Amino acid sequence: MSPGVDTPGFWSALDELLALSTVVIDRAKGSRHPRFPAVTYPLDYGYLDGTHAMDGGGIDLWRGSGRADRIDGVILCVDLLKRDAEIKLLIGCTPTETETALAFHNAHETMKGLLVRRPAGELVGDEGLEPPTSSV
């Protein structure tokens, strides 16, 4: 395994954050961005309550139509307007939903995203973690 490609423990640490946190969806699929009304969210978007990201809020996430206990990948984002970088968790996202979330972060010149897919051998199985509580 090459350094930096797949570090053992990274995905299990994210699984633990997810299992110990409440998923809060504050921007439902189809809703508009509060400051940029021309921007519509193509999937449910929210954060893990009780966690902290670079912007001072919780760790951001996209929630797809699949299992609520599965982190399928992360999107590494750079926002030139905010002059910051963050990760966005992909929870229960199908391949199409993953591509939709990635396209959202690459639709503007001032924001770019890079997808890091969870390796197939690292996916939580049916015997995995209990689904987190979800609130809207």
C-alpha positions in Angstrom: 0.0 0.0 0.0 1.4 3.4 -0.9 1.6 6.1 1.8 -1.3 8.6 1.4 -3.4 6.3 -0.8 -5.3 4.3 1.9 -4.4 4.7 5.5 -5.8 2.0 7.8 -7.9 3.5 10.4 -9.1 6.6 8.4 -12.4 5.1 7.4 -13.0 3.5 10.8 -12.4 6.9 12.5 -15.0 8.4 10.2 -17.4 5.5 11.0 -16.9 6.2 14.7 -17.7 10.0 14.2 -20.8 9.0 12.3 -21.9 6.5 14.9 -21.4 8.9 17.8 -23.1 11.9 16.1 -26.5 12.9 15.0 -27.0 13.7 11.3 -28.7 17.0 10.9 -30.2 17.8 7.5 -30.6 21.6 7.3 -30.8 21.9 3.5 -33.2 19.3 2.1 -32.9 18.1 -1.5 -34.4 20.8 -3.8 -34.0 23.6 -1.3 -32.2 26.8 -2.1 -29.0 28.1 -0.6 -29.8 30.7 2.1 -27.4 33.4 0.7 -27.3 32.3 -3.0 -30.9 31.6 -4.0 -29.9 30.6 -7.5 -28.1 27.5 -6.0 -30.3 24.5 -5.4 -29.2 21.5 -3.4 -29.4 18.3 -5.5 -29.3 16.0 -2.4 -30.0 16.3 1.3 -27.1 18.4 2.8 -26.3 18.9 6.4 -23.7 18.2 9.1 -22.7 15.9 12.0 -24.0 17.6 15.2 -21.3 17.8 17.9 -18.4 17.8 15.4 -16.2 20.7 14.3 -15.0 21.8 10.8 -12.8 24.6 9.6 -15.7 27.0 9.3 -16.7 26.5 12.9 -19.8 24.4 12.1 -20.2 20.7 12.2 -18.6 18.4 9.6 -20.6 18.8 6.4 -22.2 15.9 4.6 -24.3 14.8 1.7 -26.9 12.2 2.4 -28.0 9.9 -0.4 -30.8 7.4 -0.7 -28.8 4.4 0.6 -27.8 3.2 4.1 -27.5 5.9 6.7 -24.7 4.1 8.4 -22.3 4.0 5.4 -19.7 6.6 4.6 -19.1 6.0 0.9 -16.4 8.6 0.4 -15.4 12.2 1.1 -15.2 15.2 -1.2 -12.2 17.5 -0.5 -13.3 21.0 -1.2 -11.5 24.3 -1.7 -13.6 27.5 -1.6 -11.7 30.5 -2.9 -14.4 33.0 -1.8 -14.3 31.8 1.8 -10.5 31.1 1.5 -10.9 27.7 3.2 -10.8 24.0 2.6 -13.1 21.3 4.1 -14.3 17.7 3.7 -17.8 16.7 2.9 -18.8 13.2 3.9 -20.9 11.1 1.5 -23.3 9.1 3.5 -25.4 6.4 1.8 -24.7 7.8 -1.7 -25.2 5.8 -4.8 -22.6 6.2 -7.6 -24.9 8.6 -9.3 -25.6 10.6 -6.1 -21.8 10.7 -5.5 -21.2 12.2 -9.0 -24.1 14.7 -8.4 -22.5 15.9 -5.2 -19.1 16.2 -6.8 -20.5 18.1 -9.7 -22.1 20.6 -7.2 -18.7 21.4 -5.8 -17.2 21.8 -9.3 -19.9 23.9 -10.9 -18.3 27.3 -10.0 -14.9 28.7 -10.7 -14.5 29.7 -7.0 -15.2 26.2 -5.6 -13.5 22.9 -6.5 -13.9 19.4 -5.1 -11.9 16.2 -5.4 -13.6 12.8 -4.7 -11.9 10.2 -2.4 -13.9 6.9 -2.7 -13.9 4.5 0.2 -12.0 1.3 -0.9 -14.5 -1.6 -1.5 -12.8 -3.6 1.3 -13.4 -0.8 3.8 -17.2 -0.6 3.4 -19.2 -1.2 6.5 -21.1 -4.5 6.1 -24.6 -5.4 7.2 -23.2 -6.3 10.6 -21.8 -2.7 10.8 -22.6 0.2 13.0 -26.1 1.1 14.1 -27.6 3.9 11.9 -27.2 7.4 13.5 -30.3 9.3 14.6 -31.4 11.7 11.9 -33.2 15.1 12.3 -34.3 17.7 9.9 
